[in-house]
Amino acid sequence: MKSGSTAYEWLVRPHIQSEFESLNLHDLKIQTNQRLLGVSGRTYQIDLTLEFTLAGMGFLILVECKPCQQPVGVEEVVMLHHQVMDTGAHKGILITTTGFKPAAKKYAQAHGISLVIADAHTWQVGHEHRQSHMGPSAQPIGPVVTEWNDAKNARRCQLIDKDIQGTIDDPEKHELNALTAELRTHRRRLAPRPFDKLKKLHQELLQKPPQ
């Protein structure tokens, strides 16, 4: 068990639980201090893990809690990103009490890691700040998401080139799959597929008498 982080994990857990329960996810499971085996053969101890089913697919989110005296540096973000890639998780969230250094913010934005500042009265996701109280009466805090951006797109193109050249490794394959899934989600959000119209057209064609 990681020294000093256990109490903080239980402090922020109601926020995490409230957020994801509000999404009505199927089979949501939140666990503390889980040991996960990566494809590299290394075992990681994760502060909080979230597992749920969405659209018939299983998802895994890793949450690391850092009650620090100084702003968190880029090393912690890089470590979480590596854990996400190595374990095949779909998302990483890093939560702390004191904020993040500029390099940590830049790396997190480029690699899809969500950064959160939280204590007993504050919950701040990225540039969004909310005052709240911990516990069952806490108000929903809004989705912990990051937007698709040019840096992610450039990274995905770089990984595709490595895949074509046959030089991509397993963690990079996981990263490429995660970026591709995120891009698809972004496209669906911007331009949802007109399934209702397609179904209506299909029914009209079925009812149309043969020529």
N, C-alpha and C positions, 0 to 999 in steps of 0.2 A: 504494500500500500504506500502511496506517495505521502511523504511527511508534509504536514501543514495544509494540505489541500482538501482533506475530507470534509471539514466543517463548511468550507466555502462551496464545495460541491452541493451539499444539502441546502445551502442558502439559495443558490441559483436554480436548483432543480424545479421548484414550483413555477418559475417563469417559463422554463423550457416545456414543462408538462402542460401548462395552460395554453401555450402557443400551439403546440401540435395537436392537443385534444380538440382545439377549436376548429381544426381542419377536418374532423370526423374521419380520420384515417383508420383503415381496417387493421386489427391486430397490433395496435401500437404497444410497444414494449420498451420501457426505459430501464436500463440497468447501470449500476455503479461499479467502478473498478473492475472492468472486464479485461481478460487477457485474450488477445487476438493474435493468430498466427499469420504472418505475411507470406507472400509467395517467395520471398528471399530466404525463408526459414527462420527469420527473426520473430520473437514474440514481443508484443507491445501491451503495456498496461494502460488502458484508456479510462479517463475519469468517468465519463458518461457515454453510453451508446444508446442510440434510438433505432429501433427496427420497426418497420411497418410495411403494409401492403397497399399499393396504389395501382389501379388499372390492371390488377392481376400480377403485378411485378413486385418483388421484394426490394426494399431499400434499406441501406445502413448509413447512419450519420455518426461521426465521431465528434465528441465534445471534450475539449481540454479546458480545465479551470486553473487559472494561475493567480492566486492572491499575492501580488508582488508589491514591493515598496517603491519600485521604479517602473517607468514605462517599459512594456515588453519589447524586446528587440526582434530583429528579423530571424534570428536563429530558431526561436520557438515556433514561428510561423512556418519556416522551412521544414522543421521536424514534423509538424502536424501534417503538412502537405505530403511529405514522404510516407507517413503512416497511412494516409488516405489512399495513396497510390498502391502501396505495398499490400494492404489488406483488401483492396477491391471495394472500399467504401465509396459512397456516392457524394459525400459532402463532409467538410470539416468546419467546426465552429470553435473559435478560441475566445474564452471569456476571462477578463481580468478586472482588477479593481482600480488600476492606475493609468490606463491608456496604453497607446502603442507609439513606438518611434516611427518617423517618416518612412524608413526603409521597410519596416514591417508592414505598414499600410500599403505601400507600393507593391510589395511581393504578394500580399494577400489579394489585392485587386486583380493582379495578373493571373492568379492561379485559383480563383474561386473560393478562397477561404473567408468565411464571415468573421468579423471582429466585433466583439461586444464588450462594453464596459458596464459592470453591474456591482451594486452593493445592496444593502437592505432597503434603500429608497430610490435607487436610480437604475434605469435600464436604457442603455444607449447602443443602438445598432448602427455602425457606420457614422453618418452625419445626423442620424435621427435620434432625438433625445426625448425620453418619456419619464415622468415621475410616477412612481407606483409603490405599492406596498406588497411585501412578500406574503405568501400564504394563499389559501383557497379563494379569498375574495379578490385576488389580483385581477386587474383588467387585462384583456387580451393585448398583446404587444405588437401585433402585426407580423407578417411573415419575415423570417430571416433569410433573405435571398440577395443575390447579387445579379446585376444586369450583364448581359452579353456586351462585350466591348472589343475594341480593335486589338488590344493586347492578347485576349483569349483567341481571337480569330487568327492572329499571326502565329501564336503558339500551336494551334491546331494544324495550320498549314505546314509548319515546320515538322510536326510529328508525322503528318501524312507523307512528306518527302522522305523521312527516315524509314517509314514503313515500306514505301515503294523500293527504296534502296536496300532494304533488308538489314538495316543497322539499328532498328528499334529494339529496346529491351522490354522485359515484362512490365516494370513499373510505368514505362512510357506508353505501353499499350493500354494499360488501365486508364492513364491520363487522357489518351486519345479517345477512348470509349466514353469517358465521363464528359469531355468537351463536346463530343458529337451529340450525346444525349441532351446536354444543356442547350446546344444550338437548336436542336429540334424543338425543345420546349419554348425557346425564345421565338422561333418562327410561328409556332402554333398560337402563341399569345398575341403576336402582331397580326397574324392573318389566319384565324381559325378556319378549318376546313368546313365547307358548307354541306355537312352530312344530311341535314334535314331536307335541303333542296334536292340533293342527290337521291334520297329515298323517295321523295315525291315524284321525281322524274322517272325513277325505276317503276313505281306503281302505275304511273300513267302509260308507260310503254307496255307493261304487262296487260293492261286493260284494253289497249288499242287493238281493234280487230285486224287480222292479217289482210294484207293487200291482195 
